[in-house]
Amino acid sequence: MQTDDKMLLIRNYDLWCHLSDQDYKDLNIEHHYMEVPKGEYIYFEAYNHNKLYFVKEGYIRIGYIDAAGNEKVKEIIQKGELFGQFTLERNNLHGEFAQAYKQDVSICAFHIDDFEKLLKKRPDLALRYSKQVGAKLRNIENRLLNLLNKDVKTRLIHFFWQLVEQKLGENMPEGFCIPNYLKHEDIANLIGSSRQTVTTMINELETEGILSYNRHQICFLNVKKLRKLVSVN
């Protein structure tokens, strides 16, 4: 596929849909699109890594290595999202890694200097970008507040509600269903719990008729009931 054809692919996303051909050229996308095989690292224990990435397809696991040498997941990025130096600060990833997860992924890589130049030229893009970053930071803040103030089941309910709010699924006869890209261990890392506890809590939510969870999809059988649980907790 030619570079110009590849550029058109990300115009399906709100952040990029109004950019001109010259804007795309000014971004100077490094290696254009990067196709990363499942399991490979985009970067590993990054420090001096001044790039911003946009996910066109697939999932990215973001995490770090703890003192015992274990990988700890702190976020899973989906298509249409940004990762890397998304705040446009320099050298602040603090040992973070990013790994292609579940499947091969397709991403764009930008040098943040090139991206900043474009933002200065295009205030409309800067506004859309700031809104996207703001939403991302609010999600991080909410997750931190839940970790500090909520019990495990409540944290799990809020986590599932965030998945519903992303609207990346579809309405089916059994409910609102999204592709399941999450292992129980992933969810445990993301809400600050253990895999065994998460498994128990998911089983409870299934018994209560709130969701159905299997290897392929998560179906929210009663979205109204889930919303109510979030509002009272």
Secondary structure by P-SEA (a helix, b strand, c coil): ccaaaaaaccccccccccccaaaaaaaccccccccccccccccccccccbbbbbbcbbbbbbbcccccbbbbbcccccccccccccccccccccbbbbbbcccbbbbccccaaaaaaaaaacaaaaaaaaaaaaaaaaaaaaaaaaaacccaaaaaaaaaaaaaaacccccccccccccccccaaaaaaaacccaaaaaaaaaaaaaaccccccccccccccaaaaaaaaaac
